[in-house]
Amino acid sequence: MTVGMSPSLAYLEKCSGLLEIVRTQIPLIQQSADVLSKTILAGRMVHLFGSGHSRIMVEEMWPRYGSFPGFNPIVEQSLSFHNLVVGANGQRQAMFLENVSGLAGRILRNFDLSTEDSALVISSSGCNVVSIEMAEEFSRREIPVVGIISRKHSEASTSNDARGKKLQDFCDFVLDTGAPVGDAMVKLEGLDTPVAPGSTVGGCLLINMLKAEIADRLIKAGQPPKVLTGSVVIGRSRAVALFESAYDEHARRLAKLYAHLGE
């Protein structure tokens, strides 16, 4: 930390660096949006997956204000239920399970996947087995995969995959949150370990840039998205109508993912 700079300002300075790293990736973000939007225009779903805190990026995409249907958030509670920390459903178990080989395949067994689908898989390290195998399973089915990692952190980390593979090895496009090795960004005098991670900041920037680019493509294709919007912006009656129609569309798209299971 720069002498005389407050921890808060030091963190903001680091976040400014993340912003610049993300900015350099706009062409890649646009290429990724091209692929993901094709799935939504085809009436299918973009599958979203992240274990641990990468779940945050899944929920940032959909459903929330400013988002729209076309995404299938795959959130496994056993991999991302953090608030109990210890004891039953504790963090130790979650961190163990995200490195169990074969779990990704069992998760995807629940869905009738199509080559018209696409996927967005998030893992800061790119080294957890479930995320790696999730991308591998999609790729094996000829489903294009966009990955979000923290490149410096991933390249400095050792994969938990027995083959040494990382998430990026099974992705068609790889986006970088810009977070440093170890993720935490602020060093404080008197503490030998940094605090305040940055991958969520960079990850949410990427998610919302993708969201905006995809929405633009849907509009230009004559299929403007049903965006969840607050009543303070558009009035209560229209907000309620949008929520209901967006959730109905999600249900119709989701139904396709169960249509021919086991056939």
TORSERO-579243 format. One line per field, with one value per residue (C-alpha): residue in one letter; x, y, z. Coordinates in nm, 4 decimals. Example, Ala and Ser with C-alpha at 12.3 -4.5 7.8 and 13.67 -1.06 7.14 Angstrom:
2
r = A | S
xx = 1.2300 | 1.3670
yy = -0.4500 | -0.1060
zz = 0.7800 | 0.7140
This chain:
263
r = M | T | V | G | M | S | P | S | L | A | Y | L | E | K | C | S | G | L | L | E | I | V | R | T | Q | I | P | L | I | Q | Q | S | A | D | V | L | S | K | T | I | L | A | G | R | M | V | H | L | F | G | S | G | H | S | R | I | M | V | E | E | M | W | P | R | Y | G | S | F | P | G | F | N | P | I | V | E | Q | S | L | S | F | H | N | L | V | V | G | A | N | G | Q | R | Q | A | M | F | L | E | N | V | S | G | L | A | G | R | I | L | R | N | F | D | L | S | T | E | D | S | A | L | V | I | S | S | S | G | C | N | V | V | S | I | E | M | A | E | E | F | S | R | R | E | I | P | V | V | G | I | I | S | R | K | H | S | E | A | S | T | S | N | D | A | R | G | K | K | L | Q | D | F | C | D | F | V | L | D | T | G | A | P | V | G | D | A | M | V | K | L | E | G | L | D | T | P | V | A | P | G | S | T | V | G | G | C | L | L | I | N | M | L | K | A | E | I | A | D | R | L | I | K | A | G | Q | P | P | K | V | L | T | G | S | V | V | I | G | R | S | R | A | V | A | L | F | E | S | A | Y | D | E | H | A | R | R | L | A | K | L | Y | A | H | L | G | E
xx = 0.0000 | 0.1301 | 0.2490 | -0.0249 | -0.2982 | -0.5992 | -0.6894 | -1.0142 | -0.8351 | -0.5748 | -0.8526 | -1.0153 | -0.6810 | -0.6461 | -1.0016 | -0.9131 | -0.6463 | -0.9048 | -1.1243 | -0.8433 | -0.7676 | -1.1345 | -1.1469 | -0.8747 | -1.0969 | -1.3930 | -1.3356 | -1.3252 | -1.6337 | -1.8148 | -1.7121 | -1.8342 | -2.1643 | -2.2071 | -2.1986 | -2.4149 | -2.6800 | -2.7192 | -2.8291 | -3.0958 | -3.2189 | -3.2558 | -3.4919 | -3.2366 | -3.0396 | -2.6902 | -2.5832 | -2.4127 | -2.1912 | -1.9589 | -1.8709 | -1.7709 | -1.7805 | -1.7961 | -2.1661 | -2.1919 | -2.1291 | -2.3943 | -2.6568 | -2.5336 | -2.6314 | -2.9845 | -3.2294 | -3.1942 | -3.2921 | -3.1475 | -3.1332 | -3.3460 | -3.4354 | -3.2145 | -2.9823 | -2.9856 | -2.8146 | -2.6723 | -2.6076 | -2.5265 | -2.5942 | -2.3378 | -2.0660 | -2.1649 | -2.3576 | -2.1158 | -2.2981 | -2.2783 | -1.8979 | -1.8384 | -2.0416 | -2.3040 | -2.2998 | -1.9742 | -1.7038 | -1.4669 | -1.7171 | -1.7874 | -1.4165 | -1.3784 | -1.6747 | -1.5640 | -1.2661 | -1.4572 | -1.4180 | -1.7415 | -1.9705 | -2.0006 | -2.1245 | -2.3881 | -2.5080 | -2.5434 | -2.7239 | -3.0277 | -3.0483 | -3.1369 | -2.8493 | -2.8282 | -2.5520 | -2.7599 | -2.6835 | -2.3785 | -2.2129 | -2.0438 | -1.8240 | -1.6593 | -1.3636 | -1.1082 | -0.8281 | -0.9554 | -0.8140 | -1.1143 | -1.2106 | -1.5864 | -1.5487 | -1.2862 | -1.4984 | -1.8102 | -1.6420 | -1.5041 | -1.8509 | -1.9983 | -1.7111 | -1.7437 | -2.1051 | -1.9931 | -2.1442 | -1.9325 | -1.7879 | -1.6922 | -1.4720 | -1.4077 | -1.0856 | -0.8306 | -0.5492 | -0.2491 | -0.3890 | -0.4708 | -0.1317 | 0.0416 | -0.1826 | -0.1564 | -0.4599 | -0.6443 | -0.7215 | -0.5182 | -0.4188 | -0.3073 | -0.5848 | -0.7364 | -1.0711 | -0.9226 | -0.8141 | -1.1787 | -1.3019 | -1.3568 | -1.3201 | -1.1430 | -1.2113 | -0.9876 | -1.1119 | -0.7711 | -0.7359 | -0.3805 | -0.2197 | -0.4007 | -0.6935 | -0.6547 | -0.5325 | -0.4500 | -0.1323 | -0.1366 | 0.1528 | 0.1723 | -0.0041 | 0.1888 | -0.1173 | -0.3120 | -0.6846 | -0.9799 | -1.0136 | -1.0760 | -1.2037 | -1.5687 | -1.5314 | -1.3674 | -1.6059 | -1.9170 | -1.7803 | -1.7416 | -2.0863 | -2.2657 | -2.0703 | -2.1698 | -2.5286 | -2.5398 | -2.3780 | -2.6194 | -2.9219 | -2.8030 | -2.7843 | -3.1315 | -3.2771 | -3.1088 | -3.2415 | -3.5979 | -3.6264 | -3.5841 | -3.5378 | -3.7880 | -3.5746 | -3.6577 | -3.7090 | -3.8030 | -4.1426 | -3.9712 | -3.8448 | -4.1458 | -4.4401 | -4.5810 | -4.8169 | -4.5577 | -4.2908 | -4.5193 | -4.6096 | -4.2416 | -4.1573 | -4.4398 | -4.3630 | -3.9877 | -4.0390 | -4.2872 | -4.0315 | -3.7681 | -4.0029 | -4.0725 | -3.7028 | -3.6286 | -3.8932 | -3.6886 | -3.4007 | -3.6141 | -3.8072 | -3.6227 | -3.4220 | -3.3451 | -3.4481
yy = 0.0000 | 0.3443 | 0.5430 | 0.7748 | 0.6042 | 0.4688 | 0.1012 | 0.2045 | 0.4193 | 0.1466 | -0.0968 | 0.1499 | 0.2030 | -0.1714 | -0.1877 | 0.0810 | -0.1582 | -0.4358 | -0.2042 | -0.1418 | -0.5132 | -0.5821 | -0.2925 | -0.4526 | -0.7585 | -0.5871 | -0.7609 | -1.0993 | -1.0120 | -0.9242 | -1.2520 | -1.4405 | -1.2508 | -1.3505 | -1.7162 | -1.6864 | -1.4750 | -1.7357 | -1.9845 | -1.7509 | -1.6604 | -2.0331 | -2.0636 | -2.2545 | -2.1647 | -2.0541 | -2.2793 | -2.0948 | -2.2700 | -2.1712 | -2.3405 | -2.1627 | -1.7847 | -1.8068 | -1.8713 | -1.4937 | -1.4393 | -1.6976 | -1.5107 | -1.1772 | -1.2893 | -1.4121 | -1.3578 | -1.0034 | -0.6492 | -0.5568 | -0.9197 | -1.1297 | -1.4937 | -1.7213 | -1.8433 | -2.1642 | -2.0967 | -2.4268 | -2.3653 | -2.6697 | -2.5910 | -2.8496 | -2.6542 | -2.3014 | -2.2894 | -2.0877 | -1.9236 | -2.2138 | -2.2203 | -2.5236 | -2.8242 | -2.9818 | -2.8214 | -2.6490 | -2.5008 | -2.7955 | -3.0251 | -2.7765 | -2.7378 | -3.1173 | -3.1767 | -2.9252 | -3.1506 | -3.4778 | -3.6165 | -3.7238 | -3.4809 | -3.2487 | -3.5356 | -3.6292 | -3.2684 | -3.2446 | -3.5823 | -3.3821 | -3.1880 | -3.2694 | -3.0781 | -2.9607 | -2.8364 | -2.5175 | -2.4572 | -2.2730 | -2.2438 | -1.9918 | -2.1491 | -1.9366 | -2.0302 | -1.7800 | -2.0361 | -2.2543 | -2.5420 | -2.6978 | -3.0372 | -2.9788 | -2.6599 | -2.8181 | -3.1268 | -2.9140 | -2.7318 | -3.0620 | -3.2222 | -2.9309 | -2.9337 | -3.3097 | -3.2492 | -2.9811 | -2.7058 | -2.3877 | -2.2749 | -1.9304 | -1.9373 | -1.6652 | -1.7004 | -1.4797 | -1.5471 | -1.4512 | -1.6468 | -1.9481 | -1.9591 | -1.9474 | -2.2222 | -2.6003 | -2.7782 | -3.0308 | -3.2273 | -3.5485 | -3.4711 | -3.1190 | -2.9699 | -2.6316 | -2.4745 | -2.2753 | -2.5987 | -2.6746 | -2.3245 | -2.1649 | -1.8176 | -1.7224 | -1.3944 | -1.2592 | -1.0846 | -0.9222 | -1.0234 | -1.0855 | -1.4067 | -1.5007 | -1.2703 | -1.0345 | -0.6898 | -0.4736 | -0.5113 | -0.3571 | -0.2736 | -0.5229 | -0.7990 | -1.0413 | -1.1588 | -0.9297 | -0.8636 | -0.7589 | -0.9836 | -0.8530 | -1.1439 | -1.0722 | -0.7112 | -0.8104 | -1.1022 | -0.8879 | -0.6355 | -0.9153 | -1.0596 | -0.7303 | -0.6386 | -0.9749 | -0.9122 | -0.5745 | -0.7089 | -1.0040 | -0.7778 | -0.5587 | -0.8621 | -0.9819 | -0.6384 | -0.6222 | -0.9703 | -0.8547 | -1.0424 | -0.7748 | -0.9350 | -0.9200 | -0.7323 | -0.7500 | -0.3826 | -0.2043 | -0.0404 | 0.2852 | 0.2977 | 0.1836 | 0.1768 | -0.1116 | -0.2618 | -0.2873 | -0.4109 | -0.6889 | -0.7812 | -0.8011 | -1.0177 | -1.2593 | -1.2834 | -1.3200 | -1.6035 | -1.7700 | -1.7550 | -1.9017 | -2.1892 | -2.2603 | -2.2642 | -2.4777 | -2.7309 | -2.8070 | -2.9155 | -3.2013 | -3.2898 | -3.6030 | -3.7159 | -4.0846 | -4.1396
zz = 0.0000 | -0.0896 | 0.2152 | 0.3403 | 0.1376 | 0.3266 | 0.2835 | 0.1137 | -0.1423 | -0.1966 | -0.2806 | -0.5203 | -0.6933 | -0.7425 | -0.8768 | -1.1299 | -1.2551 | -1.2857 | -1.4905 | -1.7362 | -1.7720 | -1.8433 | -2.0906 | -2.3039 | -2.3490 | -2.5171 | -2.8554 | -2.6799 | -2.4747 | -2.7972 | -2.9608 | -2.6541 | -2.6654 | -3.0304 | -2.9311 | -2.6195 | -2.7909 | -3.0679 | -2.8032 | -2.6665 | -3.0146 | -3.0846 | -2.7873 | -2.5810 | -2.2676 | -2.1737 | -1.8856 | -1.6003 | -1.3475 | -1.0671 | -0.7391 | -0.4195 | -0.4433 | -0.8224 | -0.7628 | -0.7160 | -1.0867 | -1.1769 | -0.9769 | -1.1083 | -1.4586 | -1.3798 | -1.2174 | -1.0890 | -1.1870 | -1.5242 | -1.6378 | -1.8683 | -1.9474 | -2.1526 | -1.8781 | -1.6749 | -1.3400 | -1.2170 | -0.8470 | -0.6355 | -0.2699 | -0.1579 | -0.3429 | -0.2505 | 0.0795 | 0.2897 | 0.5752 | 0.8226 | 0.7757 | 1.0030 | 1.1128 | 0.8890 | 0.5424 | 0.6324 | 0.4184 | 0.4558 | 0.2858 | 0.0056 | -0.0698 | -0.0694 | -0.2999 | -0.5617 | -0.6252 | -0.6586 | -1.0085 | -1.1749 | -0.9920 | -1.2934 | -1.5073 | -1.2513 | -1.2355 | -1.6136 | -1.6240 | -1.5136 | -1.8408 | -2.2008 | -2.3597 | -2.7200 | -2.9469 | -2.9722 | -2.6045 | -2.4773 | -2.1386 | -1.9127 | -1.6437 | -1.3748 | -1.1541 | -1.0289 | -1.0142 | -1.2970 | -1.0938 | -0.9201 | -1.0586 | -1.0807 | -1.2848 | -1.5098 | -1.5731 | -1.6202 | -1.9083 | -2.0378 | -2.0360 | -2.2309 | -2.4781 | -2.5295 | -2.6332 | -2.8827 | -2.6682 | -2.6849 | -2.3515 | -2.2280 | -1.9179 | -1.6632 | -1.4632 | -1.2896 | -1.5333 | -1.3165 | -1.0232 | -1.2404 | -1.4082 | -1.0676 | -0.9237 | -0.9392 | -1.0783 | -0.8643 | -1.1803 | -1.1929 | -1.5529 | -1.4681 | -1.6815 | -1.6029 | -1.6885 | -1.9762 | -2.1468 | -2.2299 | -2.3184 | -2.6574 | -2.5052 | -2.1808 | -2.0015 | -1.7238 | -1.4078 | -1.3724 | -1.0067 | -0.8817 | -0.7607 | -0.4399 | -0.5286 | -0.2285 | -0.3331 | -0.0288 | 0.1759 | 0.5240 | 0.7512 | 1.0350 | 0.8414 | 0.6228 | 0.4266 | 0.1890 | 0.2297 | 0.0111 | -0.2975 | -0.6465 | -0.8568 | -0.7784 | -0.8918 | -1.2187 | -1.2633 | -1.2188 | -1.4686 | -1.7239 | -1.6496 | -1.6968 | -2.0092 | -2.1554 | -2.0476 | -2.2197 | -2.5380 | -2.5508 | -2.4986 | -2.7870 | -3.0142 | -2.9150 | -2.9905 | -3.3302 | -3.4115 | -3.3411 | -3.0113 | -2.7420 | -2.3991 | -2.1151 | -1.8625 | -1.4920 | -1.4075 | -1.0859 | -1.0517 | -0.9556 | -1.3161 | -1.5208 | -1.2803 | -1.0801 | -1.3362 | -1.6125 | -1.3706 | -1.2502 | -1.6089 | -1.7041 | -1.4038 | -1.4794 | -1.8522 | -1.7907 | -1.5429 | -1.7774 | -2.0573 | -1.8263 | -1.7444 | -2.1120 | -2.1947 | -1.8903 | -1.9929 | -2.3065 | -2.0839 | -1.9467 | -2.2625 | -2.3747 | -2.0732 | -2.0756 | -2.4365
